[in-house]
Amino acid sequence: MLTGIVSAETADSVTLTRAEGKRDIVPRSQIDMLVSNGKSLMPEGLEKELSPQHLRDVVAWIKGLKPPGK
């Protein structure tokens, strides 16, 4: 079992990016099931530790991310 964000898909494979940035390219032929766990990779409760400005900065940074290869 692997976990991560689906960062790319082709007809033959799925690329998962883990929280630490490592990528796993998995052939579709080796995938039995692909499901969302409905959870964020952001640590639980982190937003409570951030000031409103820092939280805005995090959201702006996330919105600015570009998919791999673009």
Secondary structure as the mmCIF struct_conf table of DSSP 4:
data_model
#
loop_
_struct_conf.conf_type_id
_struct_conf.id
_struct_conf.beg_label_comp_id
_struct_conf.beg_label_asym_id
_struct_conf.beg_label_seq_id
_struct_conf.end_label_comp_id
_struct_conf.end_label_asym_id
_struct_conf.end_label_seq_id
BEND BEND1 GLY A 4 GLY A 4
STRN STRN1 ILE A 5 GLU A 9
BEND BEND2 ALA A 11 ASP A 12
STRN STRN2 SER A 13 THR A 17
TURN_TY1_P TURN_TY1_P1 ALA A 19 GLU A 20
BEND BEND3 GLY A 21 GLY A 21
STRN STRN3 ARG A 23 PRO A 27
HELX_RH_3T_P HELX_RH_3T_P1 ARG A 28 GLN A 30
BEND BEND4 ASP A 32 ASP A 32
BEND BEND5 LEU A 41 MET A 42
HELX_LH_PP_P HELX_LH_PP_P1 PRO A 43 PRO A 43
TURN_TY1_P TURN_TY1_P2 GLU A 44 GLY A 45
HELX_RH_AL_P HELX_RH_AL_P1 LEU A 46 GLU A 49
BEND BEND6 LEU A 50 LEU A 50
HELX_RH_AL_P HELX_RH_AL_P2 PRO A 52 GLY A 64
TURN_TY1_P TURN_TY1_P3 PRO A 68 GLY A 69
#
